[in-house]
Amino acid sequence: MGISSLGVGSGLDLEGLVTQLLAAERGPKSARLDARDERIESEISSLGQIKSKLSEFKDSVDELRKDQALTGREPTIRNPSEDTEPFTAKASNSALTGEYAITVERLASGSRIESAAAANGGFAASTDSVTGTAGSLTFKIGGTGDTFSINVTAGATLAELREQINNAQDNFGITANIINTGTADGGAKLIFSSKITGEGNDLSIVNDNDITDLNRIATTDSAETASYLVPTKTAQNSQAIIDGITVQSDSNEFKNTIQNVTFTAKAVSEKDANDEFQPSTLVIGFDEEGLDEKIKEFVESYNSLNDEIRSLTKYGESDLEDDGALAGDFTVRGIQAGLGSILSSSVSASALGGLFQIGIELTSEGKLEIGNSDFGLGTGASRLSDALENNFDEVSKLFTAEDGIANKLYDFIDQYTKSSGILAGRETAAKDQREQLLDDRAAFELRLVSFEQTLRGRYLNLDQTVARLQQSSSALLASLF
């Protein structure tokens, strides 16, 4: 409490003096700590920015070195008209380039079974009872092993049986429908349609308990020796003609009929005025457009990283312009130098040798560009176009080969961006400095508290001494007068 009334006894502004002395003591040291704090925070932030940009570029490089567009084949289909698209196609990277005339003559289909007309022992209406005795039916495809069963209750109607079949949990693709013929002789017919395609994959309906009533909707007895209903339409393969050769598939997908090419039949091909099928042309070529786009995305991604590095490492051109937060930083300079060295390197696995041969040049500012210079070899754009057209696989190898640009870039960047990498180590060191700075601030504040106590102790004595002298002076004057 005495300290808080410093200067009251003497009338001197000792409180103000202590405040000024404390400020003089705090100012320089606090300014140095603040400057140090600003440098550390700027370094942490800048390292984070560099690491983030490097990670983004690493992701794009990783995608590039494994991207199927770099080795992809592009199927192109030319149809006789726009009215019908008989098939679609896709090709693996190992497919040979070529041109094929393809005609789709028939689509694959499943089998179809229908119950007999009412006049022949079928059903007069959908409300007719299917059986007077409970039993079960098993639906199966012999060629595939697909099967499911349902229990039929006594007195179940034709409509109820239809719903039971369609809603069966294990139903593998059998649809039941009822068609009312509108005649007394025809009555109501129960229609079974199978989605399982391919020759030999006809639907069988087994009367498991050999109940006479259920023979009306079964193809065979429990021993599968008797024959009741027969398919009105058998399952069939799809059929196409490729360059004059007839081919078939148990589905509408023709896989590896042309090596490493899959085409899927969608519709029967059109016919001409002479009732002859008109073939479509399938061309398997290189995906030049896709690769061109990937290369340009690579250039843009690298330039974005380069701009970030240049911004953070620049030196101010005058006293009015601040240096970048990482100006002259040894680590970042190493990143710049390493990236530039890889981009300028040769790739032995590719006959093209390097990026220059596909029109990509490194500018004096460290950026990549599809160059405008000619050098007697054509502009960058023309070199890229020529390489894609005439040396597609060699362009791909520039990036995807073991010593390819993308692989080398990925390995180089990984040593900086991984969790135990160089930048992570720098960030950890900077954060340790920040923790040490907090400790230094706390220690400094404790020293200031001690210094203030010392000052107040000294000036309290001065205050009290001056107060006593003033009292003595006042007493002496009073005795003289």
BAGU-79890 format. One record per residue (C-alpha): residue in one letter; x, y, z. Coordinates in steps of 0.05 Angstrom, whole numbers. Example, Ala and Ser with C-alpha at 12.3 -4.5 7.8 and 13.67 -1.06 7.14 Angstrom:
! residues 2
+--------+--------+--------+--------+
! residu !      x !      y !      z !
+--------+--------+--------+--------+
!      a !    246 !    -90 !    156 !
!      s !    273 !    -21 !    143 !
+--------+--------+--------+--------+
END
This chain:
! residues 481
+--------+--------+--------+--------+
! residu !      x !      y !      z !
+--------+--------+--------+--------+
!      m !      0 !      0 !      0 !
!      g !     58 !     46 !     15 !
!      i !     86 !     37 !    -55 !
!      s !     21 !     58 !    -87 !
!      s !     25 !    126 !    -51 !
!      l !     96 !    140 !    -75 !
!      g !    109 !    217 !    -76 !
!      v !     52 !    235 !    -29 !
!      g !     98 !    254 !     29 !
!      s !    148 !    295 !    -11 !
!      g !    100 !    323 !    -63 !
!      l !    149 !    301 !   -117 !
!      d !    124 !    264 !   -180 !
!      l !    162 !    202 !   -161 !
!      e !    107 !    156 !   -189 !
!      g !    116 !    187 !   -258 !
!      l !    191 !    180 !   -252 !
!      v !    185 !    106 !   -237 !
!      t !    137 !     97 !   -295 !
!      q !    186 !    131 !   -342 !
!      l !    245 !     90 !   -318 !
!      l !    204 !     26 !   -327 !
!      a !    185 !     46 !   -397 !
!      a !    258 !     62 !   -413 !
!      e !    278 !     -7 !   -388 !
!      r !    221 !    -43 !   -423 !
!      g !    224 !     -9 !   -491 !
!      p !    288 !    -35 !   -525 !
!      k !    282 !   -106 !   -499 !
!      s !    208 !   -110 !   -515 !
!      a !    221 !    -84 !   -585 !
!      r !    274 !   -137 !   -596 !
!      l !    227 !   -191 !   -571 !
!      d !    171 !   -165 !   -616 !
!      a !    216 !   -164 !   -676 !
!      r !    240 !   -234 !   -661 !
!      d !    167 !   -257 !   -653 !
!      e !    149 !   -226 !   -720 !
!      r !    207 !   -261 !   -754 !
!      i !    189 !   -328 !   -724 !
!      e !    115 !   -323 !   -741 !
!      s !    131 !   -300 !   -811 !
!      e !    178 !   -359 !   -820 !
!      i !    127 !   -409 !   -795 !
!      s !     73 !   -380 !   -839 !
!      s !    118 !   -377 !   -901 !
!      l !    144 !   -448 !   -891 !
!      g !     71 !   -470 !   -886 !
!      q !     55 !   -435 !   -951 !
!      i !    115 !   -466 !   -987 !
!      k !     98 !   -535 !   -959 !
!      s !     25 !   -528 !   -980 !
!      k !     44 !   -507 !  -1051 !
!      l !     95 !   -562 !  -1056 !
!      s !     44 !   -613 !  -1033 !
!      e !     -6 !   -588 !  -1085 !
!      f !     47 !   -594 !  -1139 !
!      k !     68 !   -662 !  -1112 !
!      d !     -4 !   -686 !  -1118 !
!      s !     -9 !   -663 !  -1190 !
!      v !     58 !   -696 !  -1205 !
!      d !     36 !   -760 !  -1172 !
!      e !    -27 !   -759 !  -1214 !
!      l !     14 !   -745 !  -1275 !
!      r !     64 !   -802 !  -1265 !
!      k !      7 !   -853 !  -1257 !
!      d !    -47 !   -820 !  -1299 !
!      q !    -77 !   -867 !  -1351 !
!      a !    -86 !   -808 !  -1399 !
!      l !    -11 !   -809 !  -1410 !
!      t !    -12 !   -878 !  -1439 !
!      g !    -86 !   -881 !  -1457 !
!      r !   -119 !   -902 !  -1521 !
!      e !   -179 !   -864 !  -1547 !
!      p !   -234 !   -903 !  -1583 !
!      t !   -270 !   -863 !  -1637 !
!      i !   -334 !   -890 !  -1668 !
!      r !   -362 !   -868 !  -1735 !
!      n !   -433 !   -892 !  -1748 !
!      p !   -470 !   -892 !  -1815 !
!      s !   -519 !   -841 !  -1786 !
!      e !   -536 !   -805 !  -1722 !
!      d !   -601 !   -844 !  -1714 !
!      t !   -570 !   -906 !  -1683 !
!      e !   -510 !   -917 !  -1638 !
!      p !   -499 !   -993 !  -1643 !
!      f !   -443 !   -997 !  -1591 !
!      t !   -396 !   -960 !  -1545 !
!      a !   -323 !   -978 !  -1535 !
!      k !   -264 !   -970 !  -1488 !
!      a !   -191 !   -991 !  -1496 !
!      s !   -136 !  -1007 !  -1447 !
!      n !    -68 !   -974 !  -1452 !
!      s !    -38 !  -1036 !  -1484 !
!      a !    -89 !  -1037 !  -1541 !
!      l !    -59 !  -1033 !  -1610 !
!      t !    -80 !   -976 !  -1654 !
!      g !   -123 !   -996 !  -1712 !
!      e !   -189 !   -990 !  -1749 !
!      y !   -245 !  -1040 !  -1748 !
!      a !   -312 !  -1047 !  -1785 !
!      i !   -364 !  -1072 !  -1734 !
!      t !   -437 !  -1092 !  -1745 !
!      v !   -484 !  -1111 !  -1688 !
!      e !   -531 !  -1164 !  -1715 !
!      r !   -564 !  -1186 !  -1650 !
!      l !   -568 !  -1165 !  -1578 !
!      a !   -563 !  -1216 !  -1521 !
!      s !   -629 !  -1233 !  -1488 !
!      g !   -657 !  -1276 !  -1433 !
!      s !   -710 !  -1330 !  -1438 !
!      r !   -785 !  -1322 !  -1433 !
!      i !   -838 !  -1371 !  -1408 !
!      e !   -913 !  -1363 !  -1408 !
!      s !   -969 !  -1404 !  -1378 !
!      a !  -1020 !  -1440 !  -1423 !
!      a !  -1084 !  -1408 !  -1448 !
!      a !  -1146 !  -1417 !  -1405 !
!      a !  -1175 !  -1465 !  -1457 !
!      n !  -1113 !  -1509 !  -1449 !
!      g !  -1114 !  -1514 !  -1374 !
!      g !  -1088 !  -1445 !  -1357 !
!      f !  -1121 !  -1390 !  -1317 !
!      a !  -1185 !  -1352 !  -1333 !
!      a !  -1167 !  -1290 !  -1291 !
!      s !  -1113 !  -1262 !  -1245 !
!      t !  -1158 !  -1278 !  -1185 !
!      d !  -1157 !  -1353 !  -1200 !
!      s !  -1127 !  -1398 !  -1147 !
!      v !  -1059 !  -1426 !  -1168 !
!      t !  -1062 !  -1488 !  -1124 !
!      g !  -1106 !  -1521 !  -1073 !
!      t !  -1046 !  -1552 !  -1039 !
!      a !   -986 !  -1515 !  -1010 !
!      g !   -919 !  -1527 !  -1044 !
!      s !   -856 !  -1493 !  -1069 !
!      l !   -826 !  -1472 !  -1135 !
!      t !   -752 !  -1464 !  -1150 !
!      f !   -728 !  -1417 !  -1205 !
!      k !   -660 !  -1433 !  -1233 !
!      i !   -611 !  -1421 !  -1290 !
!      g !   -573 !  -1484 !  -1303 !
!      g !   -515 !  -1450 !  -1339 !
!      t !   -499 !  -1401 !  -1284 !
!      g !   -522 !  -1434 !  -1219 !
!      d !   -569 !  -1377 !  -1202 !
!      t !   -628 !  -1401 !  -1161 !
!      f !   -682 !  -1380 !  -1112 !
!      s !   -745 !  -1413 !  -1084 !
!      i !   -814 !  -1390 !  -1061 !
!      n !   -867 !  -1424 !  -1019 !
!      v !   -936 !  -1424 !  -1050 !
!      t !   -994 !  -1426 !  -1000 !
!      a !  -1058 !  -1463 !  -1014 !
!      g !  -1109 !  -1417 !  -1047 !
!      a !  -1057 !  -1365 !  -1070 !
!      t !  -1082 !  -1327 !  -1131 !
!      l !  -1045 !  -1316 !  -1195 !
!      a !  -1036 !  -1242 !  -1177 !
!      e !  -1009 !  -1259 !  -1108 !
!      l !   -959 !  -1308 !  -1138 !
!      r !   -935 !  -1254 !  -1186 !
!      e !   -920 !  -1207 !  -1129 !
!      q !   -887 !  -1261 !  -1088 !
!      i !   -840 !  -1278 !  -1145 !
!      n !   -822 !  -1205 !  -1160 !
!      n !   -809 !  -1190 !  -1086 !
!      a !   -769 !  -1252 !  -1070 !
!      q !   -706 !  -1232 !  -1033 !
!      d !   -659 !  -1277 !  -1072 !
!      n !   -691 !  -1262 !  -1140 !
!      f !   -632 !  -1258 !  -1188 !
!      g !   -669 !  -1225 !  -1246 !
!      i !   -735 !  -1260 !  -1259 !
!      t !   -796 !  -1216 !  -1271 !
!      a !   -867 !  -1242 !  -1269 !
!      n !   -925 !  -1207 !  -1305 !
!      i !   -997 !  -1223 !  -1321 !
!      i !  -1027 !  -1209 !  -1389 !
!      n !  -1102 !  -1212 !  -1395 !
!      t !  -1119 !  -1235 !  -1465 !
!      g !  -1190 !  -1209 !  -1462 !
!      t !  -1218 !  -1275 !  -1488 !
!      a !  -1249 !  -1333 !  -1452 !
!      d !  -1203 !  -1383 !  -1487 !
!      g !  -1140 !  -1342 !  -1474 !
!      g !  -1156 !  -1320 !  -1403 !
!      a !  -1099 !  -1292 !  -1361 !
!      k !  -1028 !  -1313 !  -1377 !
!      l !   -971 !  -1311 !  -1327 !
!      i !   -907 !  -1289 !  -1362 !
!      f !   -837 !  -1302 !  -1335 !
!      s !   -779 !  -1261 !  -1363 !
!      s !   -706 !  -1274 !  -1346 !
!      k !   -651 !  -1221 !  -1348 !
!      i !   -597 !  -1275 !  -1351 !
!      t !   -572 !  -1274 !  -1423 !
!      g !   -531 !  -1322 !  -1464 !
!      e !   -542 !  -1386 !  -1501 !
!      g !   -558 !  -1444 !  -1454 !
!      n !   -580 !  -1399 !  -1397 !
!      d !   -654 !  -1414 !  -1402 !
!      l !   -699 !  -1407 !  -1342 !
!      s !   -725 !  -1471 !  -1308 !
!      i !   -783 !  -1472 !  -1258 !
!      v !   -781 !  -1535 !  -1215 !
!      n !   -846 !  -1562 !  -1182 !
!      d !   -809 !  -1583 !  -1119 !
!      n !   -867 !  -1624 !  -1089 !
!      d !   -896 !  -1650 !  -1154 !
!      i !   -964 !  -1618 !  -1139 !
!      t !  -1009 !  -1626 !  -1200 !
!      d !  -1037 !  -1555 !  -1196 !
!      l !   -967 !  -1525 !  -1198 !
!      n !   -950 !  -1561 !  -1263 !
!      r !   -987 !  -1505 !  -1297 !
!      i !   -932 !  -1456 !  -1279 !
!      a !   -872 !  -1503 !  -1278 !
!      t !   -824 !  -1528 !  -1332 !
!      t !   -806 !  -1593 !  -1297 !
!      d !   -820 !  -1639 !  -1238 !
!      s !   -776 !  -1647 !  -1176 !
!      a !   -733 !  -1699 !  -1211 !
!      e !   -726 !  -1653 !  -1270 !
!      t !   -745 !  -1708 !  -1319 !
!      a !   -816 !  -1688 !  -1337 !
!      s !   -830 !  -1629 !  -1383 !
!      y !   -888 !  -1580 !  -1374 !
!      l !   -882 !  -1508 !  -1397 !
!      v !   -828 !  -1494 !  -1449 !
!      p !   -794 !  -1428 !  -1464 !
!      t !   -830 !  -1386 !  -1516 !
!      k !   -763 !  -1351 !  -1525 !
!      t !   -696 !  -1382 !  -1508 !
!      a !   -637 !  -1343 !  -1481 !
!      q !   -588 !  -1322 !  -1535 !
!      n !   -520 !  -1292 !  -1545 !
!      s !   -507 !  -1225 !  -1576 !
!      q !   -476 !  -1228 !  -1645 !
!      a !   -432 !  -1180 !  -1683 !
!      i !   -388 !  -1181 !  -1745 !
!      i !   -317 !  -1152 !  -1739 !
!      d !   -282 !  -1143 !  -1806 !
!      g !   -323 !  -1199 !  -1835 !
!      i !   -313 !  -1247 !  -1776 !
!      t !   -376 !  -1267 !  -1736 !
!      v !   -367 !  -1263 !  -1661 !
!      q !   -414 !  -1277 !  -1603 !
!      s !   -419 !  -1261 !  -1528 !
!      d !   -465 !  -1287 !  -1474 !
!      s !   -477 !  -1214 !  -1455 !
!      n !   -477 !  -1150 !  -1495 !
!      e !   -405 !  -1138 !  -1474 !
!      f !   -351 !  -1162 !  -1522 !
!      k !   -288 !  -1163 !  -1479 !
!      n !   -221 !  -1176 !  -1512 !
!      t !   -255 !  -1198 !  -1576 !
!      i !   -208 !  -1145 !  -1603 !
!      q !   -147 !  -1152 !  -1559 !
!      n !   -148 !  -1103 !  -1500 !
!      v !   -212 !  -1071 !  -1527 !
!      t !   -282 !  -1077 !  -1499 !
!      f !   -343 !  -1056 !  -1538 !
!      t !   -414 !  -1060 !  -1512 !
!      a !   -473 !  -1072 !  -1559 !
!      k !   -530 !  -1022 !  -1548 !
!      a !   -573 !  -1032 !  -1610 !
!      v !   -577 !  -1072 !  -1674 !
!      s !   -541 !  -1037 !  -1731 !
!      e !   -581 !  -1001 !  -1785 !
!      k !   -597 !  -1033 !  -1851 !
!      d !   -593 !  -1003 !  -1920 !
!      a !   -645 !  -1004 !  -1975 !
!      n !   -623 !  -1075 !  -1994 !
!      d !   -636 !  -1099 !  -1923 !
!      e !   -561 !  -1106 !  -1911 !
!      f !   -529 !  -1086 !  -1844 !
!      q !   -488 !  -1023 !  -1847 !
!      p !   -423 !  -1028 !  -1807 !
!      s !   -396 !   -975 !  -1760 !
!      t !   -322 !   -959 !  -1757 !
!      l !   -283 !   -965 !  -1692 !
!      v !   -216 !   -929 !  -1691 !
!      i !   -168 !   -942 !  -1634 !
!      g !   -120 !   -884 !  -1630 !
!      f !    -78 !   -845 !  -1580 !
!      d !   -112 !   -798 !  -1531 !
!      e !    -73 !   -738 !  -1557 !
!      e !   -123 !   -687 !  -1530 !
!      g !   -122 !   -717 !  -1460 !
!      l !    -46 !   -718 !  -1457 !
!      d !    -41 !   -647 !  -1485 !
!      e !    -87 !   -623 !  -1430 !
!      k !    -48 !   -659 !  -1376 !
!      i !     18 !   -629 !  -1399 !
!      k !    -11 !   -558 !  -1398 !
!      e !    -41 !   -570 !  -1328 !
!      f !     29 !   -592 !  -1306 !
!      v !     59 !   -528 !  -1333 !
!      e !      7 !   -485 !  -1297 !
!      s !     15 !   -523 !  -1232 !
!      y !     90 !   -514 !  -1232 !
!      n !     85 !   -440 !  -1248 !
!      s !     37 !   -430 !  -1190 !
!      l !     89 !   -460 !  -1144 !
!      n !    145 !   -419 !  -1175 !
!      d !    105 !   -354 !  -1165 !
!      e !     95 !   -371 !  -1091 !
!      i !    170 !   -385 !  -1081 !
!      r !    191 !   -321 !  -1117 !
!      s !    143 !   -279 !  -1076 !
!      l !    169 !   -306 !  -1010 !
!      t !    243 !   -304 !  -1029 !
!      k !    247 !   -237 !  -1065 !
!      y !    292 !   -180 !  -1043 !
!      g !    261 !   -111 !  -1040 !
!      e !    283 !    -68 !  -1098 !
!      s !    286 !     -6 !  -1054 !
!      d !    285 !     15 !   -980 !
!      l !    210 !     24 !   -987 !
!      e !    199 !    -49 !  -1009 !
!      d !    205 !   -104 !   -957 !
!      d !    243 !   -168 !   -971 !
!      g !    204 !   -232 !   -975 !
!      a !    196 !   -271 !   -911 !
!      l !    245 !   -324 !   -936 !
!      a !    292 !   -280 !   -976 !
!      g !    359 !   -315 !   -983 !
!      d !    333 !   -377 !   -946 !
!      f !    381 !   -435 !   -960 !
!      t !    327 !   -489 !   -958 !
!      v !    282 !   -454 !  -1008 !
!      r !    340 !   -438 !  -1054 !
!      g !    355 !   -512 !  -1053 !
!      i !    284 !   -527 !  -1073 !
!      q !    287 !   -478 !  -1131 !
!      a !    354 !   -505 !  -1155 !
!      g !    331 !   -578 !  -1150 !
!      l !    266 !   -567 !  -1188 !
!      g !    303 !   -529 !  -1243 !
!      s !    355 !   -584 !  -1249 !
!      i !    302 !   -638 !  -1257 !
!      l !    262 !   -599 !  -1308 !
!      s !    324 !   -588 !  -1349 !
!      s !    348 !   -661 !  -1344 !
!      s !    347 !   -715 !  -1396 !
!      v !    304 !   -777 !  -1394 !
!      s !    342 !   -837 !  -1422 !
!      a !    279 !   -880 !  -1427 !
!      s !    247 !   -833 !  -1478 !
!      a !    273 !   -823 !  -1548 !
!      l !    252 !   -750 !  -1543 !
!      g !    303 !   -738 !  -1487 !
!      g !    273 !   -679 !  -1450 !
!      l !    219 !   -628 !  -1442 !
!      f !    248 !   -581 !  -1495 !
!      q !    232 !   -633 !  -1549 !
!      i !    158 !   -627 !  -1532 !
!      g !    160 !   -551 !  -1532 !
!      i !    166 !   -538 !  -1457 !
!      e !    220 !   -487 !  -1440 !
!      l !    246 !   -459 !  -1374 !
!      t !    246 !   -382 !  -1373 !
!      s !    297 !   -337 !  -1339 !
!      e !    245 !   -326 !  -1284 !
!      g !    243 !   -400 !  -1270 !
!      k !    175 !   -410 !  -1303 !
!      l !    154 !   -463 !  -1353 !
!      e !    122 !   -444 !  -1419 !
!      i !    103 !   -474 !  -1485 !
!      g !    156 !   -433 !  -1519 !
!      n !    150 !   -386 !  -1578 !
!      s !    222 !   -393 !  -1599 !
!      d !    237 !   -432 !  -1662 !
!      f !    310 !   -453 !  -1662 !
!      g !    297 !   -483 !  -1730 !
!      l !    255 !   -537 !  -1697 !
!      g !    189 !   -502 !  -1697 !
!      t !    154 !   -465 !  -1640 !
!      g !    139 !   -499 !  -1574 !
!      a !     67 !   -508 !  -1594 !
!      s !     85 !   -542 !  -1659 !
!      r !    138 !   -586 !  -1625 !
!      l !     86 !   -609 !  -1575 !
!      s !     35 !   -622 !  -1629 !
!      d !     85 !   -661 !  -1672 !
!      a !    108 !   -703 !  -1612 !
!      l !     37 !   -721 !  -1592 !
!      e !     19 !   -741 !  -1663 !
!      n !     83 !   -779 !  -1681 !
!      n !    114 !   -800 !  -1615 !
!      f !     56 !   -808 !  -1567 !
!      d !     86 !   -864 !  -1525 !
!      e !    154 !   -829 !  -1522 !
!      v !    119 !   -766 !  -1494 !
!      s !     87 !   -810 !  -1441 !
!      k !    155 !   -840 !  -1423 !
!      l !    183 !   -770 !  -1410 !
!      f !    138 !   -768 !  -1349 !
!      t !    122 !   -839 !  -1329 !
!      a !    188 !   -876 !  -1340 !
!      e !    228 !   -894 !  -1278 !
!      d !    276 !   -836 !  -1293 !
!      g !    218 !   -794 !  -1321 !
!      i !    207 !   -722 !  -1302 !
!      a !    145 !   -736 !  -1259 !
!      n !    178 !   -792 !  -1220 !
!      k !    240 !   -751 !  -1206 !
!      l !    200 !   -691 !  -1186 !
!      y !    156 !   -733 !  -1139 !
!      d !    216 !   -764 !  -1104 !
!      f !    251 !   -696 !  -1097 !
!      i !    190 !   -660 !  -1069 !
!      d !    174 !   -718 !  -1022 !
!      q !    238 !   -707 !   -982 !
!      y !    213 !   -637 !   -966 !
!      t !    138 !   -649 !   -955 !
!      k !    134 !   -716 !   -918 !
!      s !    119 !   -715 !   -843 !
!      s !    192 !   -726 !   -826 !
!      g !    217 !   -683 !   -883 !
!      i !    261 !   -622 !   -887 !
!      l !    206 !   -570 !   -884 !
!      a !    172 !   -606 !   -826 !
!      g !    239 !   -603 !   -789 !
!      r !    245 !   -528 !   -804 !
!      e !    174 !   -517 !   -778 !
!      t !    189 !   -555 !   -714 !
!      a !    252 !   -515 !   -702 !
!      a !    214 !   -449 !   -713 !
!      k !    159 !   -470 !   -666 !
!      d !    211 !   -489 !   -614 !
!      q !    239 !   -418 !   -622 !
!      r !    170 !   -391 !   -611 !
!      e !    163 !   -430 !   -546 !
!      q !    231 !   -405 !   -524 !
!      l !    209 !   -334 !   -540 !
!      l !    149 !   -342 !   -494 !
!      d !    196 !   -365 !   -439 !
!      d !    241 !   -305 !   -452 !
!      r !    181 !   -257 !   -448 !
!      a !    159 !   -288 !   -382 !
!      a !    230 !   -282 !   -353 !
!      f !    234 !   -210 !   -377 !
!      e !    168 !   -192 !   -344 !
!      l !    193 !   -222 !   -278 !
!      r !    257 !   -180 !   -283 !
!      l !    215 !   -118 !   -294 !
!      v !    173 !   -134 !   -233 !
!      s !    236 !   -140 !   -192 !
!      f !    265 !    -77 !   -222 !
!      e !    201 !    -38 !   -206 !
!      q !    203 !    -62 !   -134 !
!      t !    275 !    -39 !   -129 !
!      l !    258 !     29 !   -157 !
!      r !    198 !     38 !   -112 !
!      g !    240 !     18 !    -51 !
!      r !    292 !     70 !    -68 !
!      y !    244 !    126 !    -83 !
!      l !    202 !    110 !    -23 !
!      n !    263 !    125 !     21 !
!      l !    274 !    189 !    -18 !
!      d !    201 !    207 !    -10 !
!      q !    204 !    196 !     65 !
!      t !    270 !    233 !     73 !
!      v !    245 !    294 !     35 !
!      a !    181 !    292 !     75 !
!      r !    220 !    294 !    141 !
!      l !    264 !    350 !    117 !
!      q !    203 !    390 !     96 !
!      q !    172 !    379 !    165 !
!      s !    237 !    401 !    199 !
!      s !    240 !    462 !    154 !
!      s !    169 !    480 !    170 !
!      a !    182 !    473 !    246 !
!      l !    244 !    516 !    242 !
!      l !    209 !    571 !    205 !
!      a !    152 !    570 !    255 !
!      s !    200 !    579 !    314 !
!      l !    234 !    639 !    281 !
!      f !    170 !    677 !    272 !
+--------+--------+--------+--------+
END
